[in-house]
Each structure stands twice: as C-alpha cells, then as structure tokens.
C-alpha cells in the first residue's frame, strides 16, 4: 500500500511502519513504508535519499522495544501510547502507534512522536486510573517506612506482584569499584531459590555490563517467551546461559537512570507476558520515581559519610567520635558491659613532616591507620587529631583486649616507621565511656613521655 500522501499530510513527525506477517504467526523486521519530512529530519535523512520499504535499522539503532510495540499494535489492532526515556537521543519521547489498514502479507501502523530533553511530569502522569493507583501505591511505600531499604524491598514486592512474576529484583551499580549489589529482592511464595546476592560475582558483573548494549538506548528490554530467549543466545550467550540456569524463560528489564547515567536496573523474570503493556505503563513511571529517590538517597549517604570520615586515612573522624560518645551517653546506642578504649599517639610525626615533607607524613598516617585496622579488625577506629587515634573495642574479654595491645606494640616494633604511644582502659561493668576515655588518654600521655625521654630529639607535636 502507498501511504505517502497520507503521511505527508500530517504536520507532526510521522512515518508508516510495515511489518511482514510470517506463516508461523510471528512478525518480521519492521520497515519504514512511508515517512514525512519532519520524521526524516529527526533521523538525519534527506528526502531524496529515503527509499520506502527499507528496514527501520537503516535509520535508527536496533530497538527490540520498538519492534515489539509495532507487532503488538498490528496484532492486537489497538493504539499504543508510551512516554519513554530514550537514552540514545538524550531525550524523552512521547510515542503513539496506531494500527492502519493492512493486507494479507503485511501489517501497517502509524508511528509518531514528540521529543523533549527533559521529562514532562504531566505526560508521565497521563496514564490509566489502574496504572495511577498502582504507581501511587508504590510511591507511598517509599514514605511509610523510616528504613529506606525496607521500603525498597516492599516496593520490589509490589513490582513483582504487578508483573505476576516469579522473581523481581533491584540491582544497584557501583561505577567507581565496578561492582553491583542487590538493593531489593522479591521471590514468589513457594519458590525455593537462593538469595539474589549469592549470584553476585565477577562473571555476573560482566553480564550486567552487557545490558547497556542490549538496551541500545531504549528504556526497557523485554523477552516475552522462550522463543525470544533463544534469540538472545546468538547475541549474548553468557546472559542466555545465566537465565537458563536460573530457570527464567522470559524477562522485563528497566534501567534506573539519573543525572545522565544508569545507576541500576529493575527486572522481573517469568512474568505474565499477556500484561506487558500494563506492566510497561507502571514501570515507565515507577522507575522514573525510584531513580530519583535512590539517587537522592545515595547522595545523602555520601554527604553523611564524608561528614564523619577522615579523608586521609579512611577512618572515622573526630566528629564521628563525638557523635558515638553522645549516642552512648544518651542511650541512643548501647554498648556491652565489657569493652575497651585505646588512645594512640603517633610519635615523631612532626619530625617526619619537617625532615621529609608532608607527603611522607601523610603516608605515615595512612600506614598507622592500616596497622590499627589490621590488629583491631572488628572495632571502630577514629582519627581524633593530627597524630592521635582512638579505637573503641566493644565485647572483648580482658585477656584478648590486652593481647591485642601487645600485638599492636609488636607491629610497631616490626615497622621501620610507625612508633605509637598507647594508653588503654578496660571496662567490665559498663562504666561511663567518658571516664574510660579520660583514663586511656592519661595513660597514653604517660607512655608518650617515656618515649620522648628515650628520644628527646623527636619531642615535637604535630599541629595538623
């Protein structure tokens, strides 16, 4: 059929998509049967270079989501609307597909869209009442629980139920360390499967790295059935095998995008494929909300971490120590009746700074912090001043506590650079932590005075 005159009469970006009907009931590759000038301009094709009937991949990147929408529009003879985050174009697309008169061999649909660089919340909210209620329910879950991570797991439970899936999961990416972690995992009752975090290893991370290419700039990736899963075998064998080993025969995957990057993924396996359009309408809005919430949470946690972390050594800083003491004194956080406090002063830091420079002094501080974490791995470590450290050791028995201090002195003797003055206090009846810190501090200064009696040439205090 020739739809040239029709499509050229439209003022909006528009083209007519043709899809060959295969004998087995499947559909072939969508082709562009006719296109108006606004559409050709949007894909950077000159009017004189356009050839009707060529595959759509001659004009845009391959997009399984576009292929699925075209086939469903024609097969179900229904209009399809979607508002999607098209990463490839760095824009949001308001998409419409409308079925057109077809013939025995080919189906046709009208494809039209608007494109904007930023999301339009009014258009995101323009969904069916059923979708709106579900999205509101999910959004409220993020506010009904003070524990953000419990709230996320509750949301993932809802998403799994929306998809009627065996499993749903939210995976968070760590681009700095090239790792990922499970933020939420929901499994249908009766499914005896391992926790998702048991699958996280280097091979799994490599598979996750391939998802961006599989999405191809689209806002989702959907495998409807085992037949479509077999197609994945040819283009991404490791992912195909991973799904087969997990007993998955279909999948819906959505990226979580924020500030121009992908921060994670939500997916559901063995979902009800007959509800695909409804599932997409829910997830398109839900992932937009979740990405913003998670991104804000991560930034909050990063700022919070920086406020209590000594950037040079990676230990907690003095602010963190003060907060810890306040929490114990006010009863916000409890401590065991048996605990120990150790004050440590790094002897000779000023001399190293003066002789070798502050970079050498910084390295000495980092080495000192490493020794503390090595000898007291299950404790809280604080850098409370320029050359002063504190270790809080809850739950130790007395012998183990003092054995660790002996080991700490031994590690200093073995080090060519690190020399500690050490003071400690061991408590057995839940004594006031402030008193214990005072005793340990006084003991440390006595140890330090003895050191400088033996090494008067190093008797300088760091002012850092």
Secondary structure by P-SEA (a helix, b strand, c coil): ccaaaaaaacccbbbbbbbbbcccccccccccccccaaaaaaaccccccccccccccccccccaaaaaaaaaaaaacbbbbbbccccccccccbbbbbbccccccbbbbbbbbcccccccccccccccaaaaaaaaaaaaaacccccaaaaaaaaaaaaaaaacccccbbbbbbccccbbbbcbbbbccccccccccccccaaaaaaaaacccccccccccccccaaaaaaaccccaaaaaaaaaaccccbbbbbbccccccccccccccccccaaaaaaaaaaaaaaaaaaaaaaaaaaaaaaaaaccccccccccaaaaaaaaaaaaaccccccccbbbbbbbbcaaaaaaaaccaaaaaaaaaaaaaaaaaacccbbbbbccccbbbbbbccccaaaaaaaaaaaaaaaaaccccccccccccccccccaaaaaaaaaaaaaaaaaaaaaacccccccccc
